[in-house]
Amino acid sequence: MDIEIARKQLFDRILNGDRQGAVSLLDQWAERRHWRNTITELLEPVLDEIGRCWSAEKISLAAGYLAGRIAEDILLKAAGAEEAVPVSKGPVVIGNVEDDYHSLGRKLVGIFLRTAGWRVVDLGNDVLAGDFVDAAVASAAPVIGVSAMMLTTAENIRKVREELDRRGLSGRIKLAVGGAVFRIRPELVAEVGGDGTVASAVDAPRLMAELTGGGIWA
Amino acid sequence: MTSFERVLGALAGTPQPRPPFTLTLSLFGARLTGCPLQEYYRRPDRYAEGQAAVVDLCGPDILFAPFALSLEAEAFGSDLIFLPDYPPNVRKPSVRSADGFIALPLPDVDSHPSLAYLRESVRLLAAEHAGRIPVCAIVTASVDLPAMVMGIDQWLETLLSDPDLASRTLEHAERHFVALANALLDDGASFIALPIMFSNPQVLFPRMITEVILPALARSFSQVRGPIVFHHGGNPMLPLLREYLGLPNVAGYAVDHRDSLGDARRLLGSDRLLLGNLSGPTLSRMPIDSALETVDRILEDCRDDRRFIFATSGADIPISTPPELLRAVAGRIASFPGSP
């Protein structure tokens, strides 16, 4: 099958909620081309397209979620076949800010970063500002990615910026922010001290690359 | 003519001296009375005072019971967070799986404090404004409740991966929805409104909406002993509006500010109530002139529509919105000639 046709089929299956069909297509491709090639030549371009559509609000939240779960399945299969995606970038520290338990966006960001070869330190939900910075220092991460779904919890991101300032790390460690509230109120990114954001989790690798000046780190 | 008669007139499609209107000022009553929100969303008497102040400010034709869906999640054990300028929100879901949700006992609509607050607020509003202003109670749709109690990711995962478990989850949520909706109607609510997220193609696959979500809504709506307003839930509603028309007991459809009212009317036909579509959440950042321009455009678009109720779309109007802007909006609608 031609690669362009395969990409179109994969895209359509994800958009139609056909998880089994999408995974089956990727499995078939991997039989011929191995997992690593399947990820780079088939899965990643489709994820890029899904990211563009998601940012433009042309696809559903469910499609974005499904794309993430499929990517996660494929990463596990690749790792099982000893063809894991080489970890060549990062690390980045991610987590939901203090008092925020809405983990969907953060989990998807982690999946899409790993798919693109980033090492991810995921701190989970309800992470205190000091814990974000401690983890970034301990892992030598140049970026902290903080997720908040609501305005009420997004305000807590200021504490991460203040902690970076207090330790003299602003500029050396960048602060990426994301979550539903930033789509509704883009001006909030600067207000809480963020260095950047993207409209969808699929675009997280691009943001991290921009914030790290190209993304090749470790 | 009372507000009640005006709204009934819109339902019947009879000519109106002026179009009926409402603004989503559930939260705003707290500003008008200077009531701290932790008190406002816990004490029905303080809520009713706030709504009386809303009536004094702008005289809407429909009053809202508390727009605080998170209180239902609290009744299922979720933690809430209160902040100075917003309705309470879910801080932490109470369970992290559909099995966990199904295992939760249904909260007693007669005795659980969070639900008792909602019910007593409706009773007070209905008693105070009886026969003059209809009261709308706002309830979480059965298809959205699991997301509030277990988290959006867990509910999506269940819907996408385990149809049988999703079905049992919906049945559990439906029992709560029907009990609460009917209790609020018994308490004096004239109708109930449901902002519905999981029926929207921005959230879920259209096939899943038609095969799973709409049948679940139909089941629950058919058990409600009163009229329902289907609210867009924060996303444009027109892409699947036609699919929603078969749902039982739905008297009206409240569309998003990005939806075309003309297209909505064409899809709805002439017999159904249409509500909208001034963006409520962005009013606080709009200069009065541009807000009034938008009001004028909406009124002109619906000049000949006898079954149109001017309303704000989206969530509550922010507490920081200048009261004089709201008064100006209400005044502009009140001075507009009604449908022929």
Interface residues (C-beta under 8 A of the other chain):
Chain A: L15 N16 G17 R19 E57 S60 L61 A62 A63 Y65 L66 R69 D99 Y101 H102 S103 L104 K107 D126 M150 L151 T152 T153
Chain B: I81 L83 Y86 N89 R91 K92 P93 G151 I152 D153 L156 E157 L159 L160 S161 P201 Q202 V203 L204 F205 R207 M208
